[in-house]
Amino acid sequence: MLAGYSNVSSKAKIKGLEKIDRLFNTYANSSLGMIDPEGIEALCSDLGVDYTDVRILMLAWKLKAEKQGYFTQDEWQTGLKALGVDSLSKLKKALSDLEKEVEKPSNYEDFYTYAFRYCLTEEKQKSVDIESICELLNLVLGVQFRPQIDSLIEYLKVQNDYKVINSDQWINFLRFCKEVNLLEMYKFANFNFSFAAITQYHKIFFPSAFEVSVGCQNEEKLRKENDM
């Protein structure tokens, strides 16, 4: 009896794996033996989501994809088995469940850290350019922490001291979003509250240059208000 059940279970697993592989082959570049950026774009089109949708980054996280824009067959198999998915329709439905999974506190920081690593496209690369960081902040944290992210992006785009961001600074951006009290931010209604809030965290993000820059911008804001 047990032997018969075991055989049925094994056959079901093999069949499920075959379906996962067929789905992989639909989008894989046969010469590379993996799904490349073009294949991911085709997958996104069939799923009805944009290539830049955060859920695609979540899928890469679930697959534990090591190289940006590429899914290996092993990554695909492991990730889809973990999701319980073996067809396009199931994968489309799983994207919503994946959002809920990422939102769990036990997973969110891991996903956030992964998002930075996923942007390290060159060997031995340890930092990411400001423009890409702003896009990533908006993608990963924009919905949950909109006021804080608008503040960070605003500052990062106007400052001239840093061209790249490292992993420690990236992690501290999440800390900033979690710790800044929005009620306190709004107390700076007569100032540009974004700069005022970030000033509290300048030692976390950057050296003294951050404080100098933020201070100058607040002084300029006050000067313009006094002139009115």
Buried (B, 14 or more C-beta within 10 A) or exposed (E): EEEEEEEEEEEEEEEBBEBBBEBBEEBBEEEEEBBBEEBBBBBBEEBEBEEEBBBBBBBBBBBBBEBBBBBBBEBBBBBBBEBEBBEBEBBBEBBEEBEEBBEEEEBBEEBBBBBBBBBBEEEEEEBBEBEEBBBBBBBBBBEEBEBBBBBBBBBBEEBEEBEEBEBEBBBBBBEBBEEBEEEEBEEBEEBBBBBBBBBBBBEBBBEEEBBEBBEEBBEEBEEEEEEE
